[in-house]
Amino acid sequence: MKCYHLVLVLNVCLVHGFNLEPRIPVIKKGLSGSYFGYSVAEHQEIPDDDKGRPKSWMLIGAPLGQNRQPETNRSGALWQCPLTTYKTDCTQVITDGRSTEGSLYDTKHTNSLGIVKQELVVFLPQKIVLITDLIVAAPFYFNRAEGGAVYVYTTLQKIYKEREKSKPVKLVGREESRFGFALTNLGDLNKDGYEDIAIGAPYEKKGTVYIYLGSKNGIITVPSQVIHAEDMPEPLQTFGYSLSGGIDMDQNGYSDLLIGAYENDAVALLRSKKIIDITTYIRYLKKDGTVQDKIEPIDPNKVGCSRRSKFKSYMSGVKKFSRVWFGAEYSHLHYINRTVNLDTKKLEHCQKEIVYLKENTRDIQSPIKFRLNYSLIQEEPIMPVEGEPLPDIKNYPILNQQESARVFEATFQKDCGNNDICETDLQVKARLNLSASTVKPNFYELLLGERDEVVVDVNVSNIGESAYEAQLFIIHSQSLNYIASKSNDSAICNLHNATIVGCSIGNPFKKDKIVNIQVRFDPKELEDNKSQLEFVIFANSTSKEIKEKEPIRLQATVLKQAELSIKGSAKIQWAFYGGPVIGESAIKHLNEVGPKVSHVYEVFNEGPWRVSSLEVRISWPFEVANDKAHGKWLLYLEELPTVQALGDGECILPSGQVVNPLKLQDSVSYDDIDVFQSIISTPLPLPHNHTNHMRIRRDTEKVVNTRTIIDKDGHRHQNCKAGTAKCFDITCFIYNLQRKQEAIITVKARLWNSTLVEDYPKVDEVKIGSNAKIVIPSNVIIQQENLKDDYAIAETIVYPDLLDHQDGEPVPIWIIIVAIVAGLLLFILITLVLRKLGFFKRRRPDPTLSGNLEKHRDDNPESEALFKR
């Protein structure tokens, strides 16, 4: 905590000045509808002996009033009004309109289509340089929100002599206010040697009058006072339609202003009052007790004190968030209020206050500004009742508006040059931790998935004087997420908003200092249509930069690579068909169509990046191809295809295609496989009723020639690519397919049994295939090196039923004859071979063996008897 003592010396004196008091005006009323106040003039009669008191009154014109001339009606009237609190004590000036005395010097007016163009010219003689200024009013000027203008031409004599073009000062009013409709010279109200003016805007709200002061540099374009009709004690309309000034009507030494408001048939005289001028002297109290004019610079690194004070009213810091606060007795407030009593004997006052600098104040370069506001404590003026004396205007002085507020400042000690201005030169170098382009500088390539982070590496150096509140800013894409930062110094980085990272690199960031900061970003949430990244990097401070530098721009081309592949397979790889042909109209349930068939496609993302959205287009063979508009059913779609993926997905059918178009019922009382196997295993009995016979016959009549392709093995193929099947495209959408993830698409259908039985009764097999391909949407930017695996086929092989009973065809006669001849030749050949081997040669019995048998029988009579039995 640091405290400083400042001394403020307040010197108060009374000076001549100007201010109009709208709360206690002199108001006069005329006859209703007479336009009383359409024109006004201040008038004062000076006695010849110069000893008497001048007489003042107001002259009011009423153009619709009666002037008492015979045989006239509303020919205009002139009224003379005194300075009293009575509103209707004006007396009419008698005029007969027949006077020929005097001369008419000039009159000018222009009427065009009911529009009055008014030019009001006022000459202001300047006594010092004897040069006349010209003020021209254009109340009907308009431009957007502006209505009315006043042009102030100065130094006309010099311009005339040197033949230069005059460039006036232009004052403008608000829209449709007729600013400048009335204009009057107020004289030198504040005794500064320059004339002041009043400008009327009778149609700004209910009417407004502006007061402008002159100066040595010409007219001050900011009005010193703005008087509204609402400031009057009673309501008035067209306030400021006519003006007159420059005369001290109440003889208090200050000029007054007379204002007309003809719509209310009223005028108001605003009297001016004294201004108390205030002069302040600020001194810095040193430790040795002496004071000096200039406040010594504050050292923010040391604890010290200095003093200051104030005169009455209000004192505070200027910034929205003050860096200082006053002593403990003020509860650490950044403002204080004091009341000072002064009299004619003592017009000087001195007050001391201690000011404390808040801890951790970042801004230690820009001066601490203090504002002193002064105001007088006095009773509010009250509008008197009619008949009462006019309030003495001397009882209501005001402070000089140009001196009532004072701003002064205290500076800090800075490591800067002799001019007390820190001129710094911050140098920034930056790069990305990516593959740099060899062609363009500051261009890089980001392969998403290859790196988990993008790092901006920045070096900041200062080759100039100290930079205060030095900061580094990195503007990045909103799709990047800030992670953290690290530095070789005490630099601190924070997320300023969704697209800006701000780093405080020093306060002050001294000369020849270098800091390195690495800021990390996460690219995982990059939008898929984002093809470029840009980083804008710059450093600044509250010090003065010697030379403005362009921000560094680093650009990275975003490469999103994802190797996608698709594989197709049939969940039921083969099936059987057979049995009788059943017409379409005879089928009521799905299990009567044929066996179930499922084609499955697996989509895999090898990476390294995700794919937010992709399409898989499946060509589905729903009919057999022929030369007609519709073919026979082939794979009958029984439910909408499904997508199984972590990121979700869906499938849609093209327009005109629906699931289960025949609205067949899904019978739950039968097992699909068992029922169909029984159909193809056992021939169905032929229908005997007339209705079924007609139905089958009608369906049979619709049979047309189909297209087929036979491979070298004699197998039939039905698919979309070969054109042997009619197909429609099923479009499946897969969302947010991450790296190393897969999505599975399943298409379930029924094989239309009757079509195959009728068209392919005697073939070995029929191959029915669908095909699918991966399609990347145009708004998704993904690169693939291998596109060959983006296409796949799923194929189901079907076989005719082996148990199906069909009548055989007769064998040709020539085959029978060839078979007989071949059999005879084979028989002859076998016989010859056997004969050659001696198979047919007969052997004689051995006589020795015969003798042995007889002998044996004689020796064993019992055995012989046994044989005989």
QUIVENSUL-V58862 format. One line per field, one symbol per residue. phi: phi as a letter, one per 20 degrees, with the letter a starting at -180 (. if undefined). A space follows every 10 residues. Layout:
phi = ???
This chain:
phi = .cccdcdddd ddbecfbbae eeecfedcdd ffnelfofcc becbdeffel dfefddbddc ecfdeeemff mccleobcdd ceecefecdf deefcdmdfd fnceeabbbc dblmdeedcd dcddfdffdl ceddcddcfe fbaledbnbc ddddlfffff felefedfed dcdeglelfn fcbbeemefd ldncfcccce cfdelepbcd dddebfeofe feffbcddff fffcfcdlfn fccbbncefe ldncfdcdcd cffdlbccdd eecfdeecdd cdcdeefene cbfeffgeef ecebcbdbbb dkmccbfeff dfecbeggfd llfebbccdc dccfecdccc cdcdddeffl ffeddffeec cdddbeebff fdfffgnfff ffffecfcef fedfccdcbc edfcecffem dfddbedccb bdecfefedd fmdccdefnf cecddedcdc ccddfgdelf cdccecfffe dfdabbbece fcdbffbfcc ddcedqbeef fmeccdcddd cdefefffee dcdcddcbcb befeefbfdf feddcceedd dbedbccdbd fdfcbccrnf edfffeedcf fefrffccdc cddcdfnedf cfbbdcdded eecefbedfc dffcdefdbf gdcdbfemab ccdffndcel felfeefeec egfffffffe edfffffdef ffffffffff fefcfdebcd efeneeccbe femececcee dddddleffm dccdddddbd ffffffffec fcdfacddcd ccbeceffed ecdceddfee cbcdcdddcf ffefecffef efffffffff ffffffffff ffffffenfe eedefeffff fffffffffc fffffffff
